[in-house]
């Protein structure tokens, strides 16, 4: 049995993610009930190793897959990888009560996708500039400038 107060004037209210004011005795009661029912989520000892393994697998998958896919498939693949990592983490939480790190994987996947898109943009812009310079050696510069303004026009 727990004895405590719930009156606001006795200053035993705590801030919780569920509600802003939550009686301290209720918090203790919820923790004890979870321990007795075996429903307390735990961070296992191997969480750091799991995080490193997931970072390596996801990072190498994105490193090798993103450069060979088109831009649309890059977006789809990136969203699928992020969704899969979130789903695996959520499933492990619900089925086994495991609290495993997820933020680092999400940040790494988002960063890898952003770097791939940025690098692709820079390479494309440089190759377009080089092609315009090469084209300009055979055609008057005015025609090259006009052609560059209409990238989808037929040749």
N, C-alpha and C positions, 0 to 999 in steps of 0.2 A: 504494500500500500504506500502510495506517495501522498505527502501532505504539502500543499502549497496554496498560493493565492492566485486569484484571477482578476482581482479588482484593479482597475487602472491606476488608482491613487497609490497603490503599494509598490509601484515601480518594479514589478516582476514581469514586465512585457519584453519580449525579444523580437528582433526583426528576423523574418524568415522569408524565403523565396515565395512561399504560398500566400502569406498575408504580411502586411507591414507590422502589425502588432499581434503577437502570439504569446500566450502565457508560458513562462519558463517551465512550469510543472508539466504542461502538456507536451513540451518538447522532450522532456525526460521520459514521460510515459510512452511516447511514440518510439523512442529509441529502445526502451526496455521491451516493448511489445515486439518490435522487429527482431531483437536478439532472441527472444523466446520462440518466435515463429520461424526463425532461420531465414528471414527476408532482408537482411542487411546487405546492401551491395558492398563488395570489397575490391580493393585494388590489389591484385596478386603480386607476389614477389617478382614474377617474370614480366611485369608490365614494361620495364625499360627495354628488355630484350625483344619483346613483341613489337614495341615501337620502332626499334632499329630495323628489325626484319621487314616490317610493313613499309618503312621508308625506303629501304633498299629495293624491295620488289616493285613497289609502285613507281619509284624514281627511275629504275632501269626500264620498266615497261614504257613509261612516258618518254624517256630519252630516246628509245629506239623506235617507238611507234609514231610519235607526233611529226617528226621530219618527213616521213614517207607518205603521210596522209594528206588529203586535200584540206582546205580551210574548213569546209563544212563538216567533214568527217573528224577533223581535229576537235571541233566544238562538241560534237556528239560523243566522241571517245572520252574527252575530258570530263564531261558531265556524267557519263557512265562510270568512270573510275571513281569520281568523287561520290556519286550515289552508292556505288558498291561498297566503298570503304565505310560510309555512314550506315548502310544497311547491315554490314557485318558487325560493326560496333554495337548497333542497336540490338541486333539479334543476340549477341553475347551477353548484353546487359539483361535482356528480358529472360533468356533461357537459363543463364548460369549466375546472374547477379554480379557479373564482372564489370568493373569500371576500368576501361582501358583508354589510353590517350588517343585522341583523334585530331586535335587541333593542328599538330605539327604535320600530319599527313595532308590535311586540307590546305594548309599554307604552302606546303611543298608542291602539291599538284597544281594549285592556282598559279604559283610562281613559275613553274615549268611551262604551263600553258601560256602565260603572259610573255615569257622570254622567247618561246617558240614563235609566237605571233609577231613580236617585235623584230626578231631576227629575220623572219620571212619578209616582213615589210621592208627592212633595210636592204636585203639582198635583191628583192624585186625592184626597188627604186634605183639601186645601183645598176642593175642589168638594163633597165629601161633607159637610163642616162647613157650608158655605154652604147646601146643600140642606136640611140638618137645621134650620138657623136659619129659612129661608124656610118650611119645612113647619111649624115651631113657631109661626108667627104665625097659622095657621089651625086647628091641632090642639093639644090640651092637651100640655104638656111631658112628662108621664109617658108618654103614648102615643108620642111621638117618641123618648124614651129606650128604650122597649121595642122599638120598630121598629128602632132602630139596632143593637141587640144581635143581631137576626136579619136580616142583610143579604140573604139569599137567599129570604126568605119572599115569597109572592105578594102583590101589592098589593090 
